[in-house]
Amino acid sequence: MRLVDLVEDAGNDLRKVDEAERRVIDEVRRLGQEVLEGWADGP
């Protein structure tokens, strides 16, 4: 799921926006972890 989709699905409902924010943060953390693991493993 794209980060934009998470935010767009929330619309104007503040509860959904809060949940979307948490999910975006989780996805960015997961992506960062994958990048760091790939970098640490090297070529």
mmCIF file as Biopython writes it, N, C-alpha, C and O atoms, coordinates in Angstrom:
data_model
#
loop_
_atom_site.group_PDB
_atom_site.id
_atom_site.type_symbol
_atom_site.label_atom_id
_atom_site.label_alt_id
_atom_site.label_comp_id
_atom_site.label_asym_id
_atom_site.label_entity_id
_atom_site.label_seq_id
_atom_site.pdbx_PDB_ins_code
_atom_site.Cartn_x
_atom_site.Cartn_y
_atom_site.Cartn_z
_atom_site.occupancy
_atom_site.B_iso_or_equiv
_atom_site.auth_seq_id
_atom_site.auth_asym_id
_atom_site.pdbx_PDB_model_num
ATOM 1   N N  . MET A ? 1  ? 0.860   -1.190 0.000  1.0 0.0 1  A 1 
ATOM 2   C CA . MET A ? 1  ? 0.000   0.000  0.000  1.0 0.0 1  A 1 
ATOM 3   C C  . MET A ? 1  ? 0.896   1.240  0.000  1.0 0.0 1  A 1 
ATOM 4   O O  . MET A ? 1  ? 1.853   1.342  0.767  1.0 0.0 1  A 1 
ATOM 5   N N  . ARG A ? 2  ? 0.559   2.155  -0.866 1.0 0.0 2  A 1 
ATOM 6   C CA . ARG A ? 2  ? 1.312   3.400  -0.941 1.0 0.0 2  A 1 
ATOM 7   C C  . ARG A ? 2  ? 0.944   4.320  0.217  1.0 0.0 2  A 1 
ATOM 8   O O  . ARG A ? 2  ? -0.183  4.298  0.712  1.0 0.0 2  A 1 
ATOM 9   N N  . LEU A ? 3  ? 1.916   5.131  0.643  1.0 0.0 3  A 1 
ATOM 10  C CA . LEU A ? 3  ? 1.666   6.058  1.750  1.0 0.0 3  A 1 
ATOM 11  C C  . LEU A ? 3  ? 0.553   7.032  1.400  1.0 0.0 3  A 1 
ATOM 12  O O  . LEU A ? 3  ? -0.257  7.377  2.259  1.0 0.0 3  A 1 
ATOM 13  N N  . VAL A ? 4  ? 0.504   7.471  0.173  1.0 0.0 4  A 1 
ATOM 14  C CA . VAL A ? 4  ? -0.545  8.405  -0.254 1.0 0.0 4  A 1 
ATOM 15  C C  . VAL A ? 4  ? -1.917  7.768  -0.081 1.0 0.0 4  A 1 
ATOM 16  O O  . VAL A ? 4  ? -2.866  8.437  0.329  1.0 0.0 4  A 1 
ATOM 17  N N  . ASP A ? 5  ? -2.029  6.484  -0.388 1.0 0.0 5  A 1 
ATOM 18  C CA . ASP A ? 5  ? -3.314  5.789  -0.238 1.0 0.0 5  A 1 
ATOM 19  C C  . ASP A ? 5  ? -3.776  5.797  1.212  1.0 0.0 5  A 1 
ATOM 20  O O  . ASP A ? 5  ? -4.966  5.959  1.486  1.0 0.0 5  A 1 
ATOM 21  N N  . LEU A ? 6  ? -2.842  5.623  2.139  1.0 0.0 6  A 1 
ATOM 22  C CA . LEU A ? 6  ? -3.201  5.622  3.557  1.0 0.0 6  A 1 
ATOM 23  C C  . LEU A ? 6  ? -3.830  6.956  3.962  1.0 0.0 6  A 1 
ATOM 24  O O  . LEU A ? 6  ? -4.821  6.991  4.692  1.0 0.0 6  A 1 
ATOM 25  N N  . VAL A ? 7  ? -3.249  8.034  3.485  1.0 0.0 7  A 1 
ATOM 26  C CA . VAL A ? 7  ? -3.742  9.365  3.843  1.0 0.0 7  A 1 
ATOM 27  C C  . VAL A ? 7  ? -5.055  9.669  3.124  1.0 0.0 7  A 1 
ATOM 28  O O  . VAL A ? 7  ? -5.991  10.189 3.731  1.0 0.0 7  A 1 
ATOM 29  N N  . GLU A ? 8  ? -5.126  9.348  1.839  1.0 0.0 8  A 1 
ATOM 30  C CA . GLU A ? 8  ? -6.340  9.634  1.073  1.0 0.0 8  A 1 
ATOM 31  C C  . GLU A ? 8  ? -7.540  8.864  1.606  1.0 0.0 8  A 1 
ATOM 32  O O  . GLU A ? 8  ? -8.657  9.382  1.593  1.0 0.0 8  A 1 
ATOM 33  N N  . ASP A ? 9  ? -7.330  7.639  2.072  1.0 0.0 9  A 1 
ATOM 34  C CA . ASP A ? 9  ? -8.423  6.835  2.605  1.0 0.0 9  A 1 
ATOM 35  C C  . ASP A ? 9  ? -9.025  7.453  3.857  1.0 0.0 9  A 1 
ATOM 36  O O  . ASP A ? 9  ? -10.185 7.194  4.179  1.0 0.0 9  A 1 
ATOM 37  N N  . ALA A ? 10 ? -8.255  8.261  4.564  1.0 0.0 10 A 1 
ATOM 38  C CA . ALA A ? 10 ? -8.720  8.859  5.814  1.0 0.0 10 A 1 
ATOM 39  C C  . ALA A ? 10 ? -9.744  9.964  5.568  1.0 0.0 10 A 1 
ATOM 40  O O  . ALA A ? 10 ? -10.618 10.198 6.403  1.0 0.0 10 A 1 
ATOM 41  N N  . GLY A ? 11 ? -9.641  10.636 4.441  1.0 0.0 11 A 1 
ATOM 42  C CA . GLY A ? 11 ? -10.566 11.734 4.170  1.0 0.0 11 A 1 
ATOM 43  C C  . GLY A ? 11 ? -10.453 12.825 5.214  1.0 0.0 11 A 1 
ATOM 44  O O  . GLY A ? 11 ? -9.348  13.232 5.573  1.0 0.0 11 A 1 
ATOM 45  N N  . ASN A ? 12 ? -11.591 13.302 5.704  1.0 0.0 12 A 1 
ATOM 46  C CA . ASN A ? 12 ? -11.600 14.371 6.711  1.0 0.0 12 A 1 
ATOM 47  C C  . ASN A ? 12 ? -11.937 13.867 8.106  1.0 0.0 12 A 1 
ATOM 48  O O  . ASN A ? 12 ? -12.064 14.668 9.032  1.0 0.0 12 A 1 
ATOM 49  N N  . ASP A ? 13 ? -12.081 12.573 8.274  1.0 0.0 13 A 1 
ATOM 50  C CA . ASP A ? 13 ? -12.407 12.003 9.578  1.0 0.0 13 A 1 
ATOM 51  C C  . ASP A ? 13 ? -11.141 12.011 10.444 1.0 0.0 13 A 1 
ATOM 52  O O  . ASP A ? 13 ? -10.185 11.293 10.153 1.0 0.0 13 A 1 
ATOM 53  N N  . LEU A ? 14 ? -11.139 12.817 11.498 1.0 0.0 14 A 1 
ATOM 54  C CA . LEU A ? 14 ? -9.935  12.993 12.315 1.0 0.0 14 A 1 
ATOM 55  C C  . LEU A ? 14 ? -9.457  11.687 12.945 1.0 0.0 14 A 1 
ATOM 56  O O  . LEU A ? 14 ? -8.253  11.483 13.095 1.0 0.0 14 A 1 
ATOM 57  N N  . ARG A ? 15 ? -10.381 10.800 13.315 1.0 0.0 15 A 1 
ATOM 58  C CA . ARG A ? 15 ? -9.954  9.513  13.878 1.0 0.0 15 A 1 
ATOM 59  C C  . ARG A ? 15 ? -9.216  8.701  12.823 1.0 0.0 15 A 1 
ATOM 60  O O  . ARG A ? 15 ? -8.204  8.063  13.112 1.0 0.0 15 A 1 
ATOM 61  N N  . LYS A ? 16 ? -9.730  8.732  11.602 1.0 0.0 16 A 1 
ATOM 62  C CA . LYS A ? 16 ? -9.068  8.012  10.520 1.0 0.0 16 A 1 
ATOM 63  C C  . LYS A ? 16 ? -7.738  8.666  10.166 1.0 0.0 16 A 1 
ATOM 64  O O  . LYS A ? 16 ? -6.785  7.979  9.801  1.0 0.0 16 A 1 
ATOM 65  N N  . VAL A ? 17 ? -7.672  9.983  10.270 1.0 0.0 17 A 1 
ATOM 66  C CA . VAL A ? 17 ? -6.427  10.691 9.988  1.0 0.0 17 A 1 
ATOM 67  C C  . VAL A ? 17 ? -5.366  10.299 11.009 1.0 0.0 17 A 1 
ATOM 68  O O  . VAL A ? 17 ? -4.212  10.076 10.643 1.0 0.0 17 A 1 
ATOM 69  N N  . ASP A ? 18 ? -5.738  10.211 12.281 1.0 0.0 18 A 1 
ATOM 70  C CA . ASP A ? 18 ? -4.790  9.787  13.313 1.0 0.0 18 A 1 
ATOM 71  C C  . ASP A ? 18 ? -4.278  8.383  13.035 1.0 0.0 18 A 1 
ATOM 72  O O  . ASP A ? 18 ? -3.082  8.119  13.165 1.0 0.0 18 A 1 
ATOM 73  N N  . GLU A ? 19 ? -5.167  7.491  12.657 1.0 0.0 19 A 1 
ATOM 74  C CA . GLU A ? 19 ? -4.775  6.118  12.337 1.0 0.0 19 A 1 
ATOM 75  C C  . GLU A ? 19 ? -3.882  6.094  11.102 1.0 0.0 19 A 1 
ATOM 76  O O  . GLU A ? 19 ? -2.894  5.360  11.061 1.0 0.0 19 A 1 
ATOM 77  N N  . ALA A ? 20 ? -4.224  6.889  10.105 1.0 0.0 20 A 1 
ATOM 78  C CA . ALA A ? 20 ? -3.412  6.958  8.890  1.0 0.0 20 A 1 
ATOM 79  C C  . ALA A ? 20 ? -2.006  7.459  9.223  1.0 0.0 20 A 1 
ATOM 80  O O  . ALA A ? 20 ? -1.018  6.959  8.686  1.0 0.0 20 A 1 
ATOM 81  N N  . GLU A ? 21 ? -1.929  8.437  10.103 1.0 0.0 21 A 1 
ATOM 82  C CA . GLU A ? 21 ? -0.619  8.959  10.510 1.0 0.0 21 A 1 
ATOM 83  C C  . GLU A ? 21 ? 0.217   7.858  11.161 1.0 0.0 21 A 1 
ATOM 84  O O  . GLU A ? 21 ? 1.400   7.711  10.854 1.0 0.0 21 A 1 
ATOM 85  N N  . ARG A ? 22 ? -0.392  7.091  12.049 1.0 0.0 22 A 1 
ATOM 86  C CA . ARG A ? 22 ? 0.332   5.989  12.705 1.0 0.0 22 A 1 
ATOM 87  C C  . ARG A ? 22 ? 0.807   4.963  11.687 1.0 0.0 22 A 1 
ATOM 88  O O  . ARG A ? 22 ? 1.927   4.460  11.772 1.0 0.0 22 A 1 
ATOM 89  N N  . ARG A ? 23 ? -0.056  4.660  10.724 1.0 0.0 23 A 1 
ATOM 90  C CA . ARG A ? 23 ? 0.309   3.669  9.709  1.0 0.0 23 A 1 
ATOM 91  C C  . ARG A ? 23 ? 1.427   4.178  8.811  1.0 0.0 23 A 1 
ATOM 92  O O  . ARG A ? 23 ? 2.319   3.414  8.442  1.0 0.0 23 A 1 
ATOM 93  N N  . VAL A ? 24 ? 1.390   5.467  8.455  1.0 0.0 24 A 1 
ATOM 94  C CA . VAL A ? 24 ? 2.459   6.050  7.638  1.0 0.0 24 A 1 
ATOM 95  C C  . VAL A ? 24 ? 3.781   5.978  8.392  1.0 0.0 24 A 1 
ATOM 96  O O  . VAL A ? 24 ? 4.805   5.611  7.815  1.0 0.0 24 A 1 
ATOM 97  N N  . ILE A ? 25 ? 3.767   6.327  9.679  1.0 0.0 25 A 1 
ATOM 98  C CA . ILE A ? 25 ? 4.977   6.266  10.490 1.0 0.0 25 A 1 
ATOM 99  C C  . ILE A ? 25 ? 5.513   4.843  10.536 1.0 0.0 25 A 1 
ATOM 100 O O  . ILE A ? 25 ? 6.716   4.630  10.390 1.0 0.0 25 A 1 
ATOM 101 N N  . ASP A ? 26 ? 4.634   3.870  10.738 1.0 0.0 26 A 1 
ATOM 102 C CA . ASP A ? 26 ? 5.048   2.466  10.760 1.0 0.0 26 A 1 
ATOM 103 C C  . ASP A ? 26 ? 5.679   2.057  9.431  1.0 0.0 26 A 1 
ATOM 104 O O  . ASP A ? 26 ? 6.704   1.376  9.413  1.0 0.0 26 A 1 
ATOM 105 N N  . GLU A ? 27 ? 5.070   2.470  8.321  1.0 0.0 27 A 1 
ATOM 106 C CA . GLU A ? 27 ? 5.588   2.110  7.005  1.0 0.0 27 A 1 
ATOM 107 C C  . GLU A ? 27 ? 6.955   2.745  6.753  1.0 0.0 27 A 1 
ATOM 108 O O  . GLU A ? 27 ? 7.847   2.098  6.205  1.0 0.0 27 A 1 
ATOM 109 N N  . VAL A ? 28 ? 7.123   4.004  7.151  1.0 0.0 28 A 1 
ATOM 110 C CA . VAL A ? 28 ? 8.409   4.679  6.970  1.0 0.0 28 A 1 
ATOM 111 C C  . VAL A ? 28 ? 9.478   4.003  7.817  1.0 0.0 28 A 1 
ATOM 112 O O  . VAL A ? 28 ? 10.608  3.829  7.359  1.0 0.0 28 A 1 
ATOM 113 N N  . ARG A ? 29 ? 9.142   3.624  9.035  1.0 0.0 29 A 1 
ATOM 114 C CA . ARG A ? 29 ? 10.095  2.907  9.889  1.0 0.0 29 A 1 
ATOM 115 C C  . ARG A ? 29 ? 10.487  1.573  9.261  1.0 0.0 29 A 1 
ATOM 116 O O  . ARG A ? 29 ? 11.662  1.207  9.245  1.0 0.0 29 A 1 
ATOM 117 N N  . ARG A ? 30 ? 9.499   0.854  8.747  1.0 0.0 30 A 1 
ATOM 118 C CA . ARG A ? 30 ? 9.760   -0.441 8.110  1.0 0.0 30 A 1 
ATOM 119 C C  . ARG A ? 30 ? 10.670  -0.264 6.891  1.0 0.0 30 A 1 
ATOM 120 O O  . ARG A ? 30 ? 11.610  -1.034 6.693  1.0 0.0 30 A 1 
ATOM 121 N N  . LEU A ? 31 ? 10.383  0.755  6.079  1.0 0.0 31 A 1 
ATOM 122 C CA . LEU A ? 31 ? 11.203  1.031  4.908  1.0 0.0 31 A 1 
ATOM 123 C C  . LEU A ? 31 ? 12.636  1.387  5.320  1.0 0.0 31 A 1 
ATOM 124 O O  . LEU A ? 31 ? 13.598  0.909  4.720  1.0 0.0 31 A 1 
ATOM 125 N N  . GLY A ? 32 ? 12.764  2.217  6.331  1.0 0.0 32 A 1 
ATOM 126 C CA . GLY A ? 32 ? 14.092  2.587  6.832  1.0 0.0 32 A 1 
ATOM 127 C C  . GLY A ? 32 ? 14.868  1.379  7.311  1.0 0.0 32 A 1 
ATOM 128 O O  . GLY A ? 32 ? 16.065  1.261  7.048  1.0 0.0 32 A 1 
ATOM 129 N N  . GLN A ? 33 ? 14.201  0.484  8.009  1.0 0.0 33 A 1 
ATOM 130 C CA . GLN A ? 33 ? 14.842  -0.737 8.496  1.0 0.0 33 A 1 
ATOM 131 C C  . GLN A ? 33 ? 15.324  -1.595 7.329  1.0 0.0 33 A 1 
ATOM 132 O O  . GLN A ? 33 ? 16.437  -2.119 7.360  1.0 0.0 33 A 1 
ATOM 133 N N  . GLU A ? 34 ? 14.491  -1.738 6.304  1.0 0.0 34 A 1 
ATOM 134 C CA . GLU A ? 34 ? 14.874  -2.528 5.127  1.0 0.0 34 A 1 
ATOM 135 C C  . GLU A ? 34 ? 16.088  -1.916 4.434  1.0 0.0 34 A 1 
ATOM 136 O O  . GLU A ? 34 ? 16.997  -2.634 4.017  1.0 0.0 34 A 1 
ATOM 137 N N  . VAL A ? 35 ? 16.101  -0.594 4.314  1.0 0.0 35 A 1 
ATOM 138 C CA . VAL A ? 35 ? 17.225  0.091  3.662  1.0 0.0 35 A 1 
ATOM 139 C C  . VAL A ? 35 ? 18.503  -0.123 4.464  1.0 0.0 35 A 1 
ATOM 140 O O  . VAL A ? 35 ? 19.547  -0.436 3.892  1.0 0.0 35 A 1 
ATOM 141 N N  . LEU A ? 36 ? 18.432  0.043  5.774  1.0 0.0 36 A 1 
ATOM 142 C CA . LEU A ? 36 ? 19.622  -0.130 6.606  1.0 0.0 36 A 1 
ATOM 143 C C  . LEU A ? 36 ? 20.124  -1.568 6.585  1.0 0.0 36 A 1 
ATOM 144 O O  . LEU A ? 36 ? 21.333  -1.803 6.564  1.0 0.0 36 A 1 
ATOM 145 N N  . GLU A ? 37 ? 19.213  -2.525 6.590  1.0 0.0 37 A 1 
ATOM 146 C CA . GLU A ? 37 ? 19.631  -3.925 6.527  1.0 0.0 37 A 1 
ATOM 147 C C  . GLU A ? 37 ? 20.300  -4.230 5.183  1.0 0.0 37 A 1 
ATOM 148 O O  . GLU A ? 37 ? 21.300  -4.945 5.133  1.0 0.0 37 A 1 
ATOM 149 N N  . GLY A ? 38 ? 19.747  -3.688 4.102  1.0 0.0 38 A 1 
ATOM 150 C CA . GLY A ? 38 ? 20.350  -3.874 2.786  1.0 0.0 38 A 1 
ATOM 151 C C  . GLY A ? 38 ? 21.724  -3.256 2.719  1.0 0.0 38 A 1 
ATOM 152 O O  . GLY A ? 38 ? 22.644  -3.842 2.148  1.0 0.0 38 A 1 
ATOM 153 N N  . TRP A ? 39 ? 21.875  -2.084 3.293  1.0 0.0 39 A 1 
ATOM 154 C CA . TRP A ? 39 ? 23.159  -1.410 3.304  1.0 0.0 39 A 1 
ATOM 155 C C  . TRP A ? 39 ? 24.171  -2.195 4.140  1.0 0.0 39 A 1 
ATOM 156 O O  . TRP A ? 39 ? 25.329  -2.341 3.749  1.0 0.0 39 A 1 
ATOM 157 N N  . ALA A ? 40 ? 23.723  -2.699 5.297  1.0 0.0 40 A 1 
ATOM 158 C CA . ALA A ? 40 ? 24.627  -3.438 6.184  1.0 0.0 40 A 1 
ATOM 159 C C  . ALA A ? 40 ? 25.081  -4.757 5.547  1.0 0.0 40 A 1 
ATOM 160 O O  . ALA A ? 40 ? 26.212  -5.190 5.763  1.0 0.0 40 A 1 
ATOM 161 N N  . ASP A ? 41 ? 24.209  -5.390 4.770  1.0 0.0 41 A 1 
ATOM 162 C CA . ASP A ? 41 ? 24.563  -6.644 4.111  1.0 0.0 41 A 1 
ATOM 163 C C  . ASP A ? 41 ? 25.559  -6.416 2.988  1.0 0.0 41 A 1 
ATOM 164 O O  . ASP A ? 41 ? 26.318  -7.321 2.638  1.0 0.0 41 A 1 
ATOM 165 N N  . GLY A ? 42 ? 25.566  -5.228 2.426  1.0 0.0 42 A 1 
ATOM 166 C CA . GLY A ? 42 ? 26.490  -4.903 1.343  1.0 0.0 42 A 1 
ATOM 167 C C  . GLY A ? 42 ? 26.135  -5.608 0.050  1.0 0.0 42 A 1 
ATOM 168 O O  . GLY A ? 42 ? 25.149  -6.339 -0.041 1.0 0.0 42 A 1 
ATOM 169 N N  . PRO A ? 43 ? 26.979  -5.362 -0.952 1.0 0.0 43 A 1 
ATOM 170 C CA . PRO A ? 43 ? 26.705  -5.952 -2.272 1.0 0.0 43 A 1 
ATOM 171 C C  . PRO A ? 43 ? 26.946  -7.448 -2.315 1.0 0.0 43 A 1 
ATOM 172 O O  . PRO A ? 43 ? 26.756  -8.073 -3.358 1.0 0.0 43 A 1 
#
